[in-house]
Amino acid sequence: MSDDSSGEPKIYLLPNLMTAGNLCCGFFAVLTIFKGMQAPDFGEAKDFYEQALLLIFGSCLFDLLDGRLARLGGQESPFGQEFDSLADVVSFGMAPALLVSKAVLFNLDLPQQLDHAEPGVGWAIAFVYLLCGAMRLARFNCLAMAGKGVSDEFRGIPIPMAAGFIASLTFLIIHLHNTDRDLGLWNYVLAGAMLGLSGLMISNVRYPSFKRVDWKTRASLPVLLIVALVVTALVNYYWILPAVLFSVYLVYGLVRPWISTRWRRGVEQVPPELEVDEDENS
């Protein structure tokens, strides 16, 4: 959508307010991580790290809302798209990279012959993640401006999903071990996960966008019940279920090419009971 003839960009209030909320959560997540870094022991740092993880999840929610609101009101604009990408770099790039590098990866054990490189390894892995996330957002914007974006799927895993996966996995590991120190094999699991996500973000692996599910989507009672149960489970099992859900999305994109078109359509498209009532909206 083009801006007006005066050259001023179109700035719609509600969608960009949601993007501002996304950026706000990301900003406070970074500040909270810095507080955790300054804590004298893990007992104090853990609370800060958990707050930062919840703030990153909050950014995911705001990021979901801004696009839905923009499409609902026909208020998509170049300004909103650029603003959203800048906010995403902070909330889903910088914040997760800083969190994982300082909460876990800084203590990454290396073979004895590489001990001299240890102080920089965690930061290097985190920076690769941040760099790939920024490049993925830049590629997305370029494709959108060229009119080559595909509305029903993403090229490469979306950075909010990558951030949600790595943040929820970190949250689960720290919760289970009640420490961010001496995690043994899990240090390498998180390091590998960050590098794998970095590659996925700039890959050509296609992920569904589920953009057809929006505020106008209708639901039957059974579907509403299932969604309500999932939300309730997320609240009660906040330390494990987000990691499970983000993992399912990540793996689905990888196995998607080998799933039959019929099954893929059933998973990704809006089922009849969720279809928008066109008569009601005409």
Secondary structure, DSSP 8 states (H G I E B T S, - for coil): ----TTS-----HHHHHHHHHHHHHHHHHHHHHHHHHH-SSHHHHHHHHHHHHHHHHHHHHHHHHHHHHHHHTT---HHHHHHHHHHHIIIIIIHHHHHHHHHTGGG----GGGGGGHHHHHHHHHHHHHHHHHHHHHHHHHHHHTT---TTEEES--HHHHHHHHHHHHHHHHHHHT-SS--THHHHHHHHHHHHHHHHHTS--EEE--TT-STT----HHHHHHHHHHHHHHHHTTTTHHHHHHHHHHHHHHHGGGS-HHHHHHHHS--GGG---HHHH-
